[in-house]
């Protein structure tokens, strides 16, 4: 923030955002020399992956612009969203998220002095908050609640009522976290519009809303916690990271929906600026050519279109820079027995399927005379039925 005026701080806050609603709220705080209070919430469900680097870099920019940042670990939201996270695991997962997010923001070299991490259940079960949920439920229709949560809450034909409560809680969080703005993806736009309309209905003021674009994953499409092949875990070993990036889909000279270029734009370039680096470097030593250094995404796109940059060139560069970002996170995990124990509790391995051994008994074809008796028949003589072969003794009788 040192040496930045209000306009420079606003520009950093807005960098790479898809849309800003009620920008004047942020601008007023900045013009008065204050620190805009912003919150970002995440339901503590699936294991965080490299897709989380996109909002993390944006939050690091908020901190660099002198904002006060609150990260909401929305444990109750995770439970309400069609039971995505079993209630027994929610608390462990919230602690796992706390460790990940703290080290993630620290990895880009930004001071986290103005960072606050809050657990949703620490205030969402209070009498005052619950009463406000009732008040809002009395003035919001079922249609409007479904519409607000359409992009963020799992929709089914016979959905539980919890899905209707989810958007109400998220709207009220703006008031109870005492913020000027909420940050999230453009997939939450309907919910943000609802917040602007709903809060005044129960006597609270409107907030600003800052929206990230939906960024394609490294393998194209959305990076999902539930699909191991579509994501790079923040704790993946360097060789695993390299292998996954090598397999990433990227058509030569095609910049649209290119996950590799999106990752450079929304993670690697801003991370380099935050850390005071030169930019995004692409080494071409193998081809006997000088190293390329990029400081803006437009030049990256231009060179990619013109085949100066190829997937074969940028994949090793992304692997190098991503590994450097993940290294302090993985080192912190390696040195924290507490965090490792939390990880085991939060994301326990699935139970092994026991192989069922079919008990054929002693009377199947090919069983020898010394075969063990069927279960429960150790000392019991089997009766002879019509059509059965006679025992050996009877067959030998004259």
Secondary structure, DSSP 8 states (H G I E B T S, - for coil): -TT--HHHHHHHHHTTEEEEESHHHHHHHHHTT---EEEEEEES-S--BTTHHHHHHHHHHHHHTT-EEEEEEEHHHHHHTTTSS-HHHHHHHHHHHHHHHHHHHHTTT---TTEEEEEGGGTTTSHHHHHHHHHHHHHS-HHHHHHHTTTTS---TT--THHHHHHHHHHHHHHHTT-SEEEEEGGGHHHHHHHHHHHHHTT----EEEEE-----TTSS---TT-GGG--BTT--HHHHHHHHHT----TT--TT-HHHHHIIIIIHHHHHHTT---EEE--GGGT---EEESSHHHHHHHHHTTSS-HHHHHHHHHHHHHHHHHHHHHHHHT-HHHHHHHHHHT--------------S-STT--TT----TT-TT------TT----HHHHH--
